[in-house]
Amino acid sequence: MARAGPYTPAPVRSTVEPLEGNKVKLSVEVDETEFDKAIDAAFRRLGRQVRIPGFRPGKAPRRLLEARMGTETARQEALRESLPDFYEQALREHHVEAIAPPEIDITAGREEGPVTFDAVVEVMPEIRVAGYEGLRVALPNLEVTEAEVDAQIDRLREQFAELRPVDRQARAGDHVSIDRKVTRHDEVLLTAEDELYEVGSQRVVAELDDQLRGARAGDILKFNATLPGQGEATFSVLVKEVREKVLPEVTDEWAGEASEFETVEELRADIRSRSDAVKRLEAALAVREKVMEALVELVDDEMPRSLVAAEMERRQEVLVHRLGHQGIDLEQYLQLTGMSTDQFFAQLEQQSVAAIKADLALRYVAEAEGVEVTDEDVEQEIAAMAQRQGVEEAKVRRALESEGRLPEVLSGVRKSKALEWLIEHTEYVDEDGRVIERSELQPPSLQSPDRGPDADEGQQEQETPE
């Protein structure tokens, strides 16, 4: 990205030569007249730092500054300030995408005359992705089984279940009425009376569930357990009653009470229809991710460490920024997730490598398939960026142009179109190997066939992604 400043370099002569180790050498030559403009800009900057009698800071003519400071200081300042600009210009001229700082060697012009320098820099690697034309992606089965419908029915029955007292040992799924007291040494941490607790829910500590299994009304349980963040404590539990969960029978009468349908068959048909729509929608949403995962698997090349390190740093900065909005820092995040620092950075590296492989692979597909980006495509992307930022399109375009980021936008659009090409040319199968046609990934309306279009007034229509 060209740096903003008082001096904008004119075209210079430059060549590019590929080197080993994923590097190139840019040889840049700046003629004496052109570099003199950089020296003049350096004198103006230096002039703001010295006082010349009769002149305001920065307003003294160059001849007086030369007499006061000599030309060597200004020339060194010009080299320091302008070489990065000449280097950036050469990168753009030869469409070189650098991924690390350059090693610059001034070969002529340190003291006088034209300036020439070599810049050796690591660049974005080019990879070959064999087999992308025949991607095969597995998606979850689209068929809604009777067992899945039964499970939905049972979840609905759970909402209408009754708890009936039983004279037997408690088992998983039962609810027990208990008095609970938790102490540590002589300190009472908690007391609760007539607490209704589901055995096996592990809502408190696992030891409580272990003790309650097999317990009867009247039993007194005493045991030690570790409370999160508080250390070991002693539990005293009185079991007062054991209750069994009784689910209602699946009858038409129950269906009428539990739903808007009059019969069980109508209820099952609605569940089946909605589950079908959800499965198709989930599969459609998974397509992009699954295609990218399959594409990344085809990339065997080692990713440059400098590129991985930069991506890791970028991702960490994004995460820290998001955490900051939630009022927590990275250390607190690691504590909440239970990750060590080493685990966090290992995960970050894995994600960064996958992201870089995906980026390079899409570049390769775009080049191999001759994916083209039109001016209209770029304008649509700028319009989308403006809408997301809530600003005018003209403002976004000016910012992109001034920062030299339009090529970045074009590259992003090209990769997006390459992904669309892959999605269109990938074969999709379910977990059993049955081929899934793209038309099957279009979910029908989630609206019940027995309900009118205005039944859910105000509900927005679900947009189906491709």
For each residue, the residues with C-beta under 8 A, 3 or more apart:
1: 88 403 404 405
2: 8 85 88 89 92 404
3: 84 85 88
4: 402
5: 8 41 81 85
6: 41 44 45
7: 37 38 41 81 82 85
8: 2 5 85
9: 12 30 34 37 38 82 85 86 89
10: 34 37
11: 89 93
12: 9 28 29 30 31 34 86 89 90
13: 28 29 31
14: 26 27 28 29 89 90 93 94
15: 26 27
16: 24 25 26 27 90 94 96
17: 24 25 27
18: 23 24
19: 23 24 25 120
20: 23
21: 122
22: 122 123 125 304
23: 18 19 20 120 121 122 123
24: 16 17 18 19 96 120 121 123
25: 16 17 19 118 119 120
26: 14 15 16 87 90 91 94 96 102 118 119 120 121
27: 14 15 16 17 116 117 118
28: 12 13 14 86 87 90 116 117 118 119
29: 12 13 14 114 115 116
30: 9 12 34 35 38 82 86 109 114 115 116
31: 12 13 34 35 114
32: 35 36 113 114
33: 36 37
34: 9 10 12 30 31 37 38
35: 30 31 32 38 39 78 82 109 114 115
36: 32 33 39 40
37: 7 9 10 33 34 40 41
38: 7 9 30 34 35 41 42 78 81 82
39: 35 36 42 43 71 74 75 78
40: 36 37 43 44 62
41: 5 6 7 37 38 44 45 78 81 82
42: 38 39 45 46 74 75 77 78 81 82
43: 39 40 46 47 62 65 66 74
44: 6 40 41 47 48 58
45: 6 41 42 48 49 77 81
46: 42 43 49 50 65 69 73 74 77
47: 43 44 50 52 57 58 59 60 65
48: 44 45 57 58
49: 45 46 57
50: 46 47 57 60 65 68 69
51: 57
52: 47 55 60 64 65 68
53:
54:
55: 52 59 60 64
56: 59
57: 47 48 49 50 51
58: 44 47 48
59: 47 55 56
60: 47 50 52 55 64 65
61: 64 65
62: 40 43 65 66
63: 66 67
64: 52 55 60 61 67 68
65: 43 46 47 50 52 60 61 62 68 69 74
66: 43 62 63 69 70 71 74
67: 63 64
68: 50 52 64 65
69: 46 50 65 66 73 74
70: 66 73 74
71: 39 66 74 75
72: 75 76 111
73: 46 69 70 76 77
74: 39 42 43 46 65 66 69 70 71 77 78
75: 39 42 71 72 78 79 110 111 112
76: 72 73 79 80
77: 42 45 46 73 74 80 81
78: 35 38 39 41 42 74 75 81 82
79: 75 76 82 83 106 110 115
80: 76 77 83
81: 5 7 38 41 42 45 77 78 84 85
82: 7 9 30 35 38 41 42 78 79 85 86
83: 79 80 86 87 104 106 115 117
84: 3 81 87 88
85: 2 3 5 7 8 9 81 82 88 89
86: 9 12 28 30 82 83 89 90 117
87: 26 28 83 84 90 91 102 104 117 119
88: 1 2 3 84 85 91 92
89: 2 9 11 12 14 85 86 92 93
90: 12 14 16 26 28 86 87 93 94 96 119
91: 26 87 88 94 96 97 98
92: 2 88 89 95 404 407
93: 11 14 89 90
94: 14 16 26 90 91
95: 92
96: 16 24 26 90 91 121 123
97: 91 123 124
98: 91 102 121 122 123 124
99: 122 123 124 304 306 307 310
100: 121 122 304 306
101: 121
102: 26 87 98 119 120 121
103: 119 120 121
104: 83 87 117 118 119
105: 117 118 119 120
106: 79 83 109 110 115 116 117
107: 116 117 118
108: 113 114 115 116
109: 30 35 106 112 113 114 115 116
110: 75 79 106
111: 72 75
112: 75 109
113: 32 108 109
114: 29 30 31 32 35 108 109
115: 29 30 35 79 83 106 108 109
116: 27 28 29 30 106 107 108 109
117: 27 28 83 86 87 104 105 106 107
118: 25 26 27 28 104 105 107
119: 25 26 28 87 90 102 103 104 105
120: 19 23 24 25 26 102 103 105
121: 23 24 26 96 98 100 101 102 103
122: 21 22 23 98 99 100 304 306
123: 22 23 24 96 97 98 99
124: 97 98 99 307 360
125: 22 301 303 304 307 360
126: 360 364
127: 299 301 360 361 364
128: 364
129: 132 295 298 299 361 364 365 368
130: 298
131: 134 135 298
132: 129 135 295 298 361 364 365 368 422
133: 425
134: 131 427
135: 131 132 291 294 295 422 425 426 427
136: 294 426 427 428 429
137: 287 290 291 294 426 427 428 429
138: 290 428 429 430 431
139: 142 283 286 287 290 428 429 430 431 436
140: 279 282 283 286 430 431
141: 279 430 431 432
142: 139 276 279 280 283 430 436 440
143: 430
144: 148 149 272 275 276 279
145: 148 149
146: 149 150
147: 150 151
148: 144 145 151 152 275
149: 144 145 146 152 153 268 271 272 275
150: 146 147 153 154
151: 147 148 154 155
152: 148 149 155 156 271 275
153: 149 150 156 157 250 267 268 271
154: 150 151 157 158 247
155: 151 152 158 159
156: 152 153 159 160 258 259
157: 153 154 160 161 247 248 250 254 258
158: 154 155 161 245 247
159: 155 156 258
160: 156 157 247 248 254 257 258
161: 157 158 245 246 247 248
162: 245 246 248
163: 175 243 244 245 246
164: 243 244 246
165: 241 242 243 244
166: 174 242 243 244
167: 217 242
168: 216 242
169: 213 214 215 216 242
170: 174 176 199 212 213 214 215 216 239 242
171: 174 199 213 214
172: 199 200 209 213
173: 198 199 200 245
174: 166 170 171 198 199 242 243 244 245
175: 163 196 197 198 199 242 243 245
176: 170 196 197 199 212 215 239 240 241 242 243
177: 194 195 196 197 239 240 241 243
178: 192 195 197 212 237 238 239 240
179: 191 192 193 194 195 237 238 240
180: 190 191 192 195 235 236 237
181: 188 190 191 192 235 236 237
182: 188 189 190 191 227 233 234 235 236
183: 186 187 188 189 233 234 236
184: 187 189 230 231 232 233 234
185:
186: 183
187: 183 184
188: 181 182 183 191
189: 182 183 184 227 230 233
190: 180 181 182
191: 179 180 181 182 188
192: 178 179 180 181 195
193: 179
194: 177 179 240
195: 177 178 179 180 192
196: 175 176 177 243
197: 175 176 177 178 201 203 204 208 212
198: 173 174 175 201 203
199: 170 171 172 173 174 175 176 209 212 213
200: 172 173 209 213
201: 197 198 209
202: 205 206 208 209
203: 197 198
204: 197 208
205: 202 208 225 226 227 235
206: 202 209 210 225
207: 210 211 223 224 225 235
208: 197 202 204 205 211 212 225 235 237
209: 172 199 200 201 202 206 212 213
210: 206 207 213
211: 207 208 215 221 223 235 237
212: 170 176 178 197 199 208 209 215 221 237 239
213: 169 170 171 172 199 200 209 210
214: 169 170 171
215: 169 170 176 211 212 219 221 239 242
216: 168 169 170 219 239 242
217: 167 239 240 241 242
218: 239 240
219: 215 216 238 239
220: 236 237 238 239
221: 211 212 215 235 236 237 238 239
222: 234 235 236 237
223: 207 211 234 235
224: 207 232 233 234 235
225: 205 206 207 208 232 233 235
226: 205 231 232 233
227: 182 189 205 230 231 232 233
228:
229:
230: 184 189 227 233
231: 184 226 227
232: 184 224 225 226 227
233: 182 183 184 189 224 225 226 227 230
234: 182 183 184 222 223 224
235: 180 181 182 205 207 208 211 221 222 223 224 225
236: 180 181 182 183 220 221 222
237: 178 179 180 181 208 211 212 220 221 222
238: 178 179 219 220 221
239: 170 176 177 178 212 215 216 217 218 219 220 221 242
240: 176 177 178 179 194 217 218
241: 165 176 177 217
242: 165 166 167 168 169 170 174 175 176 215 216 217 239
243: 163 164 165 166 174 175 176 177 196
244: 163 164 165 166 174
245: 158 161 162 163 173 174 175
246: 161 162 163 164
247: 154 157 158 160 161
248: 157 160 161 162 251 254 258
249: 254
250: 153 157 254 255 264
251: 248 254 255 264
252: 255 256 262 263 264
253: 256 257
254: 157 160 248 249 250 251 257 258 264
255: 250 251 252 258 259 261 262 263 264 266 267
256: 252 253 259 261 262 263
257: 160 253 254
258: 156 157 159 160 248 254 255 267
259: 156 255 256 267 270
260: 448 450 451
261: 255 256 266 267 270 450
262: 252 255 256 266
263: 252 255 256 266 267
264: 250 251 252 254 255 267 268
265: 268 269
266: 255 261 262 263 269 270 450
267: 153 255 258 259 261 263 264 270 271
268: 149 153 264 265 271 272
269: 265 266 272 273
270: 259 261 266 267 273 274 448 450
271: 149 152 153 267 268 274 275
272: 144 149 268 269 275 276
273: 269 270 276 277 444 448 449
274: 270 271 277 278 446 448
275: 144 148 149 152 271 272 278 279
276: 142 144 272 273 279 280 443 444
277: 273 274 280 281 443 444 445 446
278: 274 275 281 282 443 446
279: 140 141 142 144 275 276 282 283 443
280: 142 276 277 283 284 440 441 442 443 444
281: 277 278 284 285 443 462 464
282: 140 278 279 285 286
283: 139 140 142 279 280 286 287 436 441
284: 280 281 287 441 442 443 464 465 466
285: 281 282 288 465
286: 139 140 282 283 289 290
287: 137 139 283 284 290 291 423 428 441
288: 285 291 292 419 423
289: 286 292 293
290: 137 138 139 286 287 293 294
291: 135 137 287 288 294 295 419 422 423 426
292: 288 289 295 296 358 419
293: 289 290 296 297
294: 135 136 137 290 291 297 298 426
295: 129 132 135 291 292 298 299 358 361 362 365 422
296: 292 293 299 354 357 358 361
297: 293 294
298: 129 130 131 132 294 295 361
299: 127 129 295 296 357 360 361
300:
301: 125 127 357 360
302:
303: 125 307 308 353 356 357
304: 22 99 100 122 125 307 308
305: 308 309
306: 99 100 122 309 310
307: 99 124 125 303 304 310 311 356
308: 303 304 305 311 312 349 352 353 356
309: 305 306 312 313
310: 99 306 307 313 314
311: 307 308 314 315 352 355 356
312: 308 309 315 316 345 348 349 352
313: 309 310 316 317
314: 310 311 317 318
315: 311 312 318 319 348 351 352 355
316: 312 313 319 320 330 348
317: 313 314 320 321
318: 314 315 321 322
319: 315 316 322 323 330 333
320: 316 317 323 324 329 330
321: 317 318 324 325
322: 318 319 325 326
323: 319 320 326 328 329 330 332 333
324: 320 321 327 328 329
325: 321 322
326: 322 323
327: 324
328: 323 324 332 333 336
329: 320 323 324 332 333
330: 316 319 320 323 333 334
331: 334 335
332: 323 328 329 335 336
333: 319 323 328 329 330 336 337
334: 330 331 337 338 339 340 341 344
335: 331 332 338
336: 328 332 333
337: 333 334
338: 334 335
339: 334 343 344 347
340: 334 343 344
341: 334 344 345
342: 345 346
343: 339 340 346 347
344: 334 339 340 341 347 348
345: 312 341 342 348 349
346: 342 343 349 350
347: 339 343 344 350 351
348: 312 315 316 344 345 351 352
349: 308 312 345 346 352 353
350: 346 347 353 354
351: 315 347 348 354 355
352: 308 311 312 315 348 349 355 356
353: 303 308 349 350 356 357
354: 296 350 351 357 358
355: 311 315 351 352 358 359
356: 303 307 308 311 352 353 359 360
357: 296 299 301 303 353 354 360 361
358: 292 295 296 354 355 361 362
359: 355 356 362 363 415
360: 124 125 126 127 299 301 356 357 363 364
361: 127 129 132 295 296 298 299 357 358 364 365
362: 295 358 359 365 366 415 418 419
363: 359 360 366 367 411 414 415 418
364: 126 127 128 129 132 360 361 367 368
365: 129 132 295 361 362 368 369 371 418 421 422
366: 362 363 369 371 414 415 417 418
367: 363 364 370 371
368: 129 132 364 365
369: 365 366 418 421
370: 367
371: 365 366 367 414 417 418 421
372: 414
373: 377 378 410 413 414 417
374: 377 378
375: 378 379
376: 379 380
377: 373 374 380 381 413 417
378: 373 374 375 381 382 406 409 410 413
379: 375 376 382 383
380: 376 377 383 384
381: 377 378 384 385 409 412 413
382: 378 379 385 386 393 396 397 400 409
383: 379 380 386 387 393
384: 380 381 387 388
385: 381 382 388 389 396 409
386: 382 383 389 390 391 392 393 395 396
387: 383 384 390
388: 384 385
389: 385 386 396
390: 386 387
391: 386 395 396
392: 386 395 396
393: 382 383 386 396 397
394: 397 398
395: 386 391 392 398 399
396: 382 385 386 389 391 392 393 399 400
397: 382 393 394 400 401
398: 394 395 401 402
399: 395 396 402 403 405
400: 382 396 397 403 405 406 409
401: 397 398 404 406
402: 4 398 399
403: 1 399 400
404: 1 2 92 401 407
405: 1 399 400 408 409
406: 378 400 401 409 410
407: 92 404 410 411
408: 405 411 412
409: 378 381 382 385 400 405 406 412 413
410: 373 378 406 407 413 414
411: 363 407 408 414 415
412: 381 408 409 415 416
413: 373 377 378 381 409 410 416 417
414: 363 366 371 372 373 410 411 417 418
415: 359 362 363 366 411 412 418 419
416: 412 413 419 420
417: 366 371 373 377 413 414 420 421
418: 362 363 365 366 369 371 414 415 421 422
419: 288 291 292 362 415 416 422 423
420: 416 417 423 424
421: 365 369 371 417 418 424 425
422: 132 135 291 295 365 418 419 425 426
423: 287 288 291 419 420 426 466
424: 420 421
425: 133 135 421 422
426: 135 136 137 291 294 422 423
427: 134 135 136 137 435
428: 136 137 138 139 287 435 436 437 438 441
429: 136 137 138 139 433 434 435 436
430: 138 139 140 141 142 143 433 434 436
431: 138 139 140 141
432: 141
433: 429 430
434: 429 430
435: 427 428 429
436: 139 142 283 428 429 430 440 441
437: 428 440
438: 428 441 442
439: 442
440: 142 280 436 437
441: 280 283 284 287 428 436 438
442: 280 284 438 439 464
443: 276 277 278 279 280 281 284 446 462 464
444: 273 276 277 280
445: 277 462
446: 274 277 278 443 462
447: 451 453 455 456
448: 260 270 273 274 451 455
449: 273
450: 260 261 266 270
451: 260 447 448 455 456
452: 455
453: 447
454: 457
455: 447 448 451 452
456: 447 451 459
457: 454
458:
459: 456
460:
461:
462: 281 443 445 446
463:
464: 281 284 442 443
465: 284 285
466: 284 423
